[in-house]
Amino acid sequence: MDVRVERSLRIAGAQGSTGSGLYAASAAEGNGGALSVSASTLTVEDGGVIGATAQGAGRGGSISIAAGDLAVLRGQVGVFRAA
């Protein structure tokens, strides 16, 4: 997935244990996908997530971020593997 924003991107909030956000995931066997995010200002806060996840026998994917300003405040950015 390729997300390009000219100015500001804000990812915030969660419903229960699931954060709002951008996800590249595999739900069964296989590797998670690639996620690329580009913005002048990127903020991930209050439970927001940017994640590349594998939920089976595969590996998590990859994340590439290009941002002039990046703030992660009570949020998550990462490659995850769920059993």
HUUR-V83593 format. One record per backbone hydrogen bond with DSSP energy under -1.0 kcal/mol. CO is the residue of the C=O (numbers start at 1). NH is the residue of the N-H. If there is no record, write none. Layout:
co;nh
CO;NH
CO;NH
This chain:
co;nh
1;36
3;38
7;40
7;41
9;43
11;45
13;20
15;18
18;15
20;49
22;51
24;53
26;55
33;62
35;64
36;3
37;66
38;5
40;69
41;9
42;71
43;11
44;73
45;13
45;48
48;76
49;22
50;78
51;24
52;80
53;26
54;82
59;32
62;35
64;37
66;39
69;42
71;44
73;46
74;47
76;50
78;52
80;54
